[in-house]
């Protein structure tokens, strides 16, 4: 299950970034997962629930946004949505198999919501 490894890498990155920011807790992590990847969002959720206990991300929500496959035809320039297997241009006069993916291969952390320690507002920094 490669989702466990992917989730571990996401968690490690999020923990490192939140530590550098001085965060005390991670509340939510938002990911984008492309529909053309072999990543199964439900498996990511399961792995997240297995890996976060005992970390500052324990109890944090993992929100996953999925994107559809989208390409541009290299022959006629038409942009079109497609699944993993059929990337043929839908324009009847064209029908080219030559296309370039412009969306759907993503796997990225979009946003992390954390708690930061409260600062003493009464301290004068001058």
N, C-alpha and C positions, 0 to 999 in steps of 0.2 A: 504494500500500500504506500505509494509514493506521496500521498497526501499527508501522511504523518511526518515525513521529512520536510515537506514544504511548510507545513504548519510550524514545525520546530524552528525553521529558518525565519519565518515571519515573527514568531514569538521572541526569538533571540534578538532580532533587529529592533523590535518594539521595546523590549526590556532595556537594551543598550541606549536607545534614543531617550527613553523616559528617564533613565538614570542620569544621563548627561544633562537633562533639563531639570533635574532635582525633583522629579515627580515622586509622590508617595504612594500613588495607586493608579492603576490603569482601569478606566471605566468602560471604554468602548474602542474597538478597532474596526475600521471600515476598509474592506478589500474590494477590488474589482477583479473579476475572473472572466476571461473571454470564453465564449462558447466554442471556440475552435481548439481550445486546450483540452488536454485529457484529464483535467482536474475536476473532481466531483465535489460540488459545494457541500453536500451533506456529509461527505467524508472529512472535509476540512472542519466542519462544525464538531463532528465527533472527536477528531484529533485535538481540537482546541480544548474541549471539555476534559480530555485526558491529560493534557500537558500543562494546563494553567494552575491546578491546585498547588498551593505552597509557594506561589510566585506573586508579585504585585499585580498580576493580571487575573488572579483567582476571582471568579465571578464576573469578569468583564464580558461584555456582549461582543460577539463577532458578527458584524453585519457584512453580508456578501452581496454585491451587485454584479449581476451577470450581463455581459454584453453579447450581442448577436454577431455573427460573422458578417463582415461587409468588405467588399472589394471594389476595385475600379477596373474596368475592362481596358486592357492595353491597346486594343484595336480601335474602339469607338469612343472611349472615355466615359461610358456610362457607369455610375455607381449603383451597386445592387447588394441586397442582403442575400445570404445563402447559409446553408448548413455546412458541416464539416466535409461533405463528400461531393457536392455539386457546385463548382465555382464557374460554370459556364455562363457567359453573358446571356441575359434573358431577352435581349433585343433580337427579334426574329431575323432581321436582315443581317445580323452580325453572328451571334452564336459562338463567338470565339472562346477557346479554353484558356487563352492567355490573359491572366488577370493578376493584380497585386492586392494583397490583403491590406486593408487600411484600419480594420477594427476586428477584434475577436481573439487576438493572441495575448491579450493583457493578463498579467498577474501582478498586481501592485497593491501596496498599502496606500490608501488615499488619505486617511485621517486617523489620528489617535487622540482620544479624549482622556485626559489624566487629571488627577488632583495634584495641585502644587501646594507646598507648605505656605501657610499664611505669613505675610511679612508684617513687621511691626510698623504700622502707619504713623505712630507717634514719634518715631526716630527721625530726627532732622538730618538730612544728608549733606548739609552745607558745611 
